[in-house]
Amino acid sequence: MKTMELNRAVGPLREYARAHPSQPLVLTTKGKPVAALIHLDHADWESVSLGLNPKFIALIERCRQRAKKEGTVPLEQVKRNLNVADMTRPRKKG
């Protein structure tokens, strides 16, 4: 990960995006991160927008805390309850 003070980032944005395509560029002010420039290879708009949405992030965190507190139902039990076959096993031919 590369860092740069925000007041030093005076070049065109495209130059920074092309300079380090394999790692994020974190912009800082007085050493504290304020923004990041990252490549979004293999990402779609929905994933990016949800991943940056504070309400969605809060919802996920609440769900994780609830699961930690109350526990979860094993996947095999869910499949049995729904009468769903295990899709990971190869099907028999014939």
C-alpha positions as CSV (number, residue, x, y, z in Angstrom):
1,M,0.0,0.0,0.0
2,K,1.3,3.4,-1.0
3,T,0.5,6.6,1.0
4,M,0.7,10.2,0.0
5,E,-0.1,13.4,1.8
6,L,-3.2,15.0,0.2
7,N,-1.5,18.4,-0.3
8,R,1.2,16.6,-2.5
9,A,-1.4,15.0,-4.8
10,V,-1.4,17.8,-7.4
11,G,-1.2,15.7,-10.6
12,P,-4.0,14.3,-12.7
13,L,-6.0,11.6,-11.0
14,R,-5.4,9.2,-14.0
15,E,-1.6,9.3,-13.3
16,Y,-2.1,8.2,-9.8
17,A,-4.5,5.4,-10.9
18,R,-2.0,4.1,-13.4
19,A,1.1,4.5,-11.3
20,H,0.4,1.6,-8.9
21,P,-2.3,-0.6,-10.4
22,S,-1.7,-3.5,-8.0
23,Q,-2.0,-1.6,-4.7
24,P,-4.2,1.1,-3.2
25,L,-3.0,4.7,-2.9
26,V,-4.1,6.1,0.5
27,L,-4.2,9.9,0.7
28,T,-3.5,11.3,4.2
29,T,-3.8,14.6,6.0
30,K,-1.2,15.0,8.8
31,G,-0.6,11.3,8.6
32,K,-4.3,10.2,9.0
33,P,-6.0,8.5,6.1
34,V,-8.7,10.6,4.4
35,A,-9.2,8.9,1.0
36,A,-8.1,5.9,-1.0
37,L,-7.7,5.3,-4.7
38,I,-8.1,1.6,-5.5
39,H,-8.5,-0.4,-8.7
40,L,-11.8,-2.2,-9.0
41,D,-10.8,-5.1,-11.1
42,H,-13.3,-7.9,-10.7
43,A,-15.8,-5.6,-9.0
44,D,-19.3,-4.6,-10.1
45,W,-21.2,-1.4,-9.3
46,E,-23.6,-3.1,-6.8
47,S,-20.7,-4.6,-4.7
48,V,-18.9,-1.3,-4.6
49,S,-22.0,0.8,-3.7
50,L,-23.1,-1.7,-1.0
51,G,-19.6,-2.0,0.4
52,L,-19.4,1.8,0.8
53,N,-23.0,2.3,2.1
54,P,-22.9,3.0,5.9
55,K,-26.4,1.7,6.4
56,F,-25.6,-1.6,4.7
57,I,-22.3,-1.9,6.7
58,A,-24.2,-1.3,9.9
59,L,-26.8,-4.0,9.0
60,I,-24.1,-6.5,8.3
61,E,-22.4,-5.7,11.6
62,R,-25.7,-6.1,13.5
63,C,-26.3,-9.5,11.9
64,R,-22.8,-10.6,12.8
65,Q,-23.2,-9.5,16.4
66,R,-26.6,-11.3,16.6
67,A,-25.1,-14.5,15.1
68,K,-22.3,-14.3,17.6
69,K,-24.7,-13.9,20.5
70,E,-27.5,-16.3,19.4
71,G,-25.6,-18.7,17.2
72,T,-26.4,-19.9,13.7
73,V,-28.1,-22.8,12.0
74,P,-25.6,-25.2,10.2
75,L,-26.0,-25.2,6.4
76,E,-26.8,-28.9,6.4
77,Q,-29.7,-28.3,8.8
78,V,-31.0,-25.6,6.5
79,K,-30.8,-27.9,3.5
80,R,-32.7,-30.6,5.5
81,N,-35.4,-28.1,6.5
82,L,-35.8,-27.0,2.9
83,N,-35.5,-30.5,1.5
84,V,-32.7,-29.4,-0.8
85,A,-30.2,-31.8,-2.2
86,D,-26.5,-31.2,-1.7
87,M,-25.4,-29.5,-4.9
88,T,-21.7,-30.0,-4.3
89,R,-21.8,-33.8,-4.9
90,P,-21.7,-35.1,-8.5
91,R,-25.0,-36.5,-9.6
92,K,-25.3,-40.1,-10.7
93,K,-25.7,-40.7,-14.4
94,G,-28.5,-42.8,-15.6
